[in-house]
Amino acid sequence: MTKVLIATEKPFAPAAVNGIREVVEGAGYELALLESYSDKSELINAVADVDAMIIRSDKATKEVIDAAKNLKVIVRAGAGYDNIDLEACTANGVVAMNTPGQNSNAVAELALGMMVFLARKGYNGKAGVELKGKKIGIHAYGNVGKYVANIAKGFGMEVLAFDPFVKKEDIEKDGVKAIDTVEELYSQCNYISLHIPANDKTKKSINFDLLNRMPEGGILVNTARKEVIDEEGMLKLMEERKDFGYISDIAPDCKDEFEAKYDGRFFFTPKKMGAQTAEANINAGIAGANQIVNYINNGDTTFKVN
């Protein structure tokens, strides 16, 4: 019998597990659970006889993939998949997938929520500023970027976007102004909402020179990955520009320096929170289960990333 493992150091909500179970067992497969584990060896032991697995932020390293001798497909329940060793998957004939779009609204709502929080000075009783009338630039107009644009328009913001992989007309049909270069986007916008993946081309690409183009009072909102930020350049900017602020859905490695020197100009979530809603939790988990069944039964590789 085909065996599917849910391996989640941060467990899915019970409703998500029930939904996954319904899909998996409805296909005639066996479902196994590894939740709230504390040691990598537990994961390595659990994958020994599984044909498929669903993970969240869990690290599917080469060691894990090599130990899963029967593994055919692994699905990351979420958009980012840098926690999967894609080379190891390919070498072992394993299809790796993500579940794009399932967490998008949750991430977008968090981005705008953090913007309001910082704009209103953490609700400390002092006067803040409004988002209405401000320009927001969306760096990468994918699933999350589209949701951010829609919500931002509801706040009365002017929305601009840069994405070299999306046609200008496809951006502008959403009522968003398409910008030709990333430098132009940063130069024009009060807020930048960052949605690029972390890869060899993007890591540390958000640097001092780019950020320093932003107008006075500029705020960078990062719900992508901390690795895309040049932290040395960010600290230099925070020191030289007392008007600049940084919001991130995961604390940078230099968090201590922010806390010591830049109170009131930043906000970092205690852990990555973008997908942490009941709805996103359920949507991504069930989508992952359906993708596994569709791949094993029908060879469907629609969301393959390796």
C-alpha positions as CSV (number, residue, x, y, z in Angstrom):
1,M,0.0,0.0,0.0
2,T,1.2,3.5,-0.9
3,K,2.3,5.3,2.3
4,V,2.1,9.0,2.8
5,L,3.9,10.8,5.7
6,I,3.0,14.1,7.1
7,A,6.2,15.3,8.7
8,T,5.7,18.6,10.6
9,E,7.8,20.0,13.3
10,K,5.1,22.7,13.5
11,P,2.0,20.6,13.2
12,F,-0.9,21.3,10.9
13,A,-4.2,22.3,12.5
14,P,-6.4,19.2,13.2
15,A,-8.8,20.3,10.5
16,A,-6.0,20.2,8.0
17,V,-4.8,16.8,9.1
18,N,-8.4,15.5,8.8
19,G,-8.7,17.0,5.3
20,I,-5.4,15.4,4.3
21,R,-6.4,12.1,5.7
22,E,-9.7,12.2,3.8
23,V,-7.8,12.7,0.5
24,V,-5.1,10.2,1.2
25,E,-7.2,7.4,2.6
26,G,-9.9,8.1,0.0
27,A,-7.3,7.2,-2.6
28,G,-6.6,3.9,-0.8
29,Y,-3.3,5.0,0.7
30,E,-2.0,4.8,4.2
31,L,-1.3,8.0,6.2
32,A,1.4,8.3,8.8
33,L,2.1,11.3,11.1
34,L,5.3,12.7,12.6
35,E,4.4,15.8,14.5
36,S,6.3,18.1,16.9
37,Y,9.5,16.1,16.6
38,S,12.6,17.5,18.1
39,D,15.5,15.6,16.5
40,K,16.4,15.0,12.9
41,S,16.9,11.3,13.6
42,E,13.2,11.0,14.1
43,L,12.5,12.3,10.7
44,I,15.2,10.1,9.1
45,N,13.6,7.0,10.8
46,A,10.1,8.0,9.8
47,V,10.9,8.3,6.0
48,A,12.4,4.9,5.7
49,D,9.4,3.2,4.1
50,V,7.2,6.1,2.7
51,D,6.3,6.7,-0.9
52,A,5.3,10.3,-0.4
53,M,5.6,13.1,2.2
54,I,4.1,16.5,3.0
55,I,6.3,18.9,4.9
56,R,6.0,22.6,6.0
57,S,9.2,24.4,7.1
58,D,10.9,21.1,7.8
59,K,14.3,20.5,6.4
60,A,14.3,17.9,3.7
61,T,18.1,17.6,3.5
62,K,20.1,15.2,1.4
63,E,20.4,12.9,4.4
64,V,16.6,12.8,4.7
65,I,16.1,12.2,1.0
66,D,18.7,9.5,0.8
67,A,17.1,7.7,3.7
68,A,13.7,7.6,2.0
69,K,14.4,4.7,-0.3
70,N,10.8,4.4,-1.6
71,L,10.1,8.1,-1.9
72,K,8.5,9.2,-5.1
73,V,7.2,12.7,-4.3
74,I,7.6,15.3,-1.6
75,V,5.4,18.3,-1.3
76,R,6.2,21.5,0.6
77,A,2.8,22.9,1.8
78,G,3.5,26.5,0.9
79,A,5.1,28.6,-1.8
80,G,8.8,28.6,-0.8
81,Y,10.8,25.4,-1.2
82,D,14.3,26.3,-0.2
83,N,14.0,23.8,2.7
84,I,14.1,21.0,0.2
85,D,17.4,19.7,-1.3
86,L,16.3,19.7,-4.9
87,E,19.6,18.2,-6.2
88,A,19.1,15.2,-3.8
89,C,15.5,14.8,-5.0
90,T,16.6,14.8,-8.7
91,A,19.5,12.4,-8.0
92,N,17.1,10.0,-6.3
93,G,14.3,10.3,-8.8
94,V,12.0,12.1,-6.4
95,V,9.6,14.8,-7.7
96,A,9.6,17.9,-5.4
97,M,6.5,20.2,-5.5
98,N,5.2,23.3,-3.7
99,T,1.6,24.5,-3.3
100,P,1.7,28.0,-4.8
101,G,-1.2,30.3,-4.1
102,Q,-2.6,28.5,-1.1
103,N,-1.0,30.8,1.5
104,S,-1.1,33.9,-0.6
105,N,-3.9,35.8,1.0
106,A,-2.6,35.0,4.5
107,V,0.9,36.4,3.6
108,A,-0.7,39.5,1.9
109,E,-2.8,40.3,5.0
110,L,0.2,40.0,7.2
111,A,2.2,42.4,5.0
112,L,-0.5,45.1,5.2
113,G,-1.1,44.4,8.9
114,M,2.6,45.0,9.7
115,M,2.5,48.1,7.6
116,V,-0.4,49.5,9.6
117,F,1.4,48.5,12.8
118,L,4.5,50.5,12.0
119,A,2.7,53.4,10.4
120,R,0.7,53.8,13.7
121,K,4.0,53.5,15.8
122,G,3.0,50.2,17.3
123,Y,-0.1,51.8,18.8
124,N,2.0,53.6,21.4
125,G,-0.4,56.5,21.8
126,K,1.6,58.8,19.5
127,A,0.4,60.2,16.1
128,G,1.3,58.1,13.1
129,V,0.7,58.3,9.4
130,E,-2.0,56.8,7.1
131,L,-1.5,54.4,4.2
132,K,-4.0,56.2,2.0
133,G,-2.4,58.1,-0.8
134,K,1.0,56.4,-0.4
135,K,2.7,54.5,-3.2
136,I,3.4,50.8,-2.7
137,G,5.8,49.0,-5.0
138,I,5.4,45.3,-5.4
139,H,8.7,43.6,-6.1
140,A,7.6,40.4,-7.9
141,Y,4.0,40.2,-9.0
142,G,3.1,36.6,-8.3
143,N,0.3,35.1,-6.3
144,V,1.1,37.0,-3.1
145,G,1.9,40.2,-4.9
146,K,-1.5,40.2,-6.6
147,Y,-3.2,39.8,-3.2
148,V,-1.1,42.6,-1.7
149,A,-2.1,44.9,-4.6
150,N,-5.8,44.2,-4.2
151,I,-5.7,44.9,-0.4
152,A,-3.5,48.0,-0.8
153,K,-6.0,49.4,-3.3
154,G,-8.6,49.0,-0.6
155,F,-6.5,51.2,1.6
156,G,-6.5,53.8,-1.1
157,M,-2.8,53.3,-2.0
158,E,-1.4,53.8,-5.4
159,V,0.0,50.4,-6.5
160,L,3.1,49.9,-8.7
161,A,4.8,46.6,-9.6
162,F,8.0,45.3,-11.1
163,D,8.3,41.7,-12.4
164,P,10.4,40.9,-15.5
165,F,8.6,37.5,-15.8
166,V,5.1,39.0,-16.0
167,K,3.8,40.8,-19.0
168,K,3.1,44.5,-18.6
169,E,-0.4,44.1,-19.8
170,D,-1.1,41.4,-17.3
171,I,0.0,43.6,-14.5
172,E,-1.9,46.7,-15.7
173,K,-5.2,44.8,-16.3
174,D,-5.3,44.6,-12.4
175,G,-5.2,48.4,-12.1
176,V,-1.5,48.3,-11.2
177,K,1.1,50.4,-12.8
178,A,3.9,48.3,-14.4
179,I,7.4,49.6,-13.8
180,D,10.3,48.8,-16.2
181,T,13.2,48.6,-13.8
182,V,13.6,47.6,-10.2
183,E,15.6,50.8,-9.6
184,E,12.6,52.9,-10.8
185,L,10.2,51.0,-8.6
186,Y,12.3,51.7,-5.4
187,S,12.8,55.3,-6.4
188,Q,9.1,56.0,-6.6
189,C,7.6,54.2,-3.7
190,N,7.0,54.9,-0.1
191,Y,6.6,51.2,0.7
192,I,8.1,48.2,-1.1
193,S,6.5,44.8,-0.6
194,L,9.1,42.2,-1.3
195,H,8.1,38.8,-2.8
196,I,11.2,37.4,-4.6
197,P,12.4,33.9,-4.0
198,A,15.8,33.2,-2.4
199,N,18.2,31.8,-5.0
200,D,21.7,32.4,-6.3
201,K,20.6,35.5,-8.2
202,T,18.5,37.1,-5.5
203,K,20.4,36.5,-2.3
204,K,21.7,39.8,-0.9
205,S,20.3,41.6,-3.9
206,I,18.3,44.0,-1.8
207,N,21.2,46.2,-0.9
208,F,22.1,49.7,0.3
209,D,22.2,51.3,-3.2
210,L,18.8,49.9,-4.1
211,L,17.1,50.8,-0.8
212,N,18.7,54.2,-0.6
213,R,16.7,55.2,-3.7
214,M,13.5,55.1,-1.7
215,P,11.9,58.5,-0.8
216,E,12.1,60.0,2.7
217,G,10.2,57.8,5.1
218,G,10.6,54.7,3.0
219,I,9.6,51.3,4.4
220,L,10.7,47.9,3.2
221,V,8.2,45.1,3.9
222,N,9.8,41.6,3.6
223,T,7.5,38.6,3.6
224,A,9.9,36.7,1.4
225,R,13.2,35.4,2.8
226,K,15.8,37.0,5.0
227,E,18.5,35.8,2.7
228,V,17.6,38.2,0.0
229,I,18.6,41.2,2.2
230,D,22.1,42.4,2.3
231,E,22.1,42.9,6.1
232,E,25.3,44.9,6.1
233,G,23.9,47.3,3.6
234,M,20.6,47.5,5.5
235,L,22.4,48.4,8.8
236,K,24.3,51.1,6.9
237,L,21.1,52.5,5.6
238,M,19.4,52.4,9.0
239,E,22.4,54.3,10.4
240,E,22.6,56.9,7.7
241,R,18.8,57.5,7.2
242,K,16.9,58.1,10.4
243,D,13.7,58.1,8.3
244,F,14.0,54.6,7.0
245,G,12.1,51.6,8.4
246,Y,12.2,47.8,8.0
247,I,9.4,45.2,8.5
248,S,10.1,41.5,8.1
249,D,8.3,38.3,8.5
250,I,11.4,36.7,10.0
251,A,14.0,38.4,12.1
252,P,17.4,39.1,10.4
253,D,20.6,37.7,11.8
254,C,21.4,41.3,12.9
255,K,18.3,41.6,15.0
256,D,20.2,42.5,18.2
257,E,21.6,45.6,16.5
258,F,18.2,46.7,15.4
259,E,16.9,46.2,18.9
260,A,19.8,48.2,20.4
261,K,19.8,51.1,18.0
262,Y,16.6,51.5,16.0
263,D,13.6,51.2,18.3
264,G,10.4,52.3,16.7
265,R,11.7,51.9,13.1
266,F,11.3,48.1,12.7
267,F,9.1,45.2,13.4
268,F,10.0,41.5,13.1
269,T,7.8,38.6,13.7
270,P,9.1,36.1,16.3
271,K,9.0,33.3,13.6
272,K,7.9,33.1,10.0
273,M,4.2,33.9,10.3
274,G,3.0,34.5,6.8
275,A,1.2,31.2,6.4
276,Q,0.1,31.0,10.0
277,T,-3.7,31.2,9.6
278,A,-6.2,28.4,10.0
279,E,-7.4,28.9,6.4
280,A,-3.9,28.8,4.8
281,N,-3.0,25.8,7.0
282,I,-5.9,23.8,5.7
283,N,-5.7,25.0,2.1
284,A,-2.0,24.2,1.7
285,G,-2.2,20.8,3.4
286,I,-5.1,19.5,1.4
287,A,-3.6,20.9,-1.8
288,G,-0.4,18.9,-1.1
289,A,-2.4,15.7,-0.5
290,N,-4.3,16.2,-3.8
291,Q,-1.0,16.8,-5.7
292,I,0.4,13.6,-4.3
293,V,-2.6,11.6,-5.4
294,N,-2.6,13.2,-8.8
295,Y,1.1,12.5,-9.3
296,I,1.1,8.9,-8.1
297,N,-2.2,8.0,-9.9
298,N,-1.9,10.2,-13.0
299,G,1.7,11.3,-13.4
300,D,0.6,15.0,-12.9
301,T,3.7,17.1,-12.3
302,T,2.0,20.5,-12.6
303,F,3.7,22.0,-9.5
304,K,7.1,20.3,-9.9
305,V,10.0,22.5,-8.8
306,N,13.1,20.3,-9.6
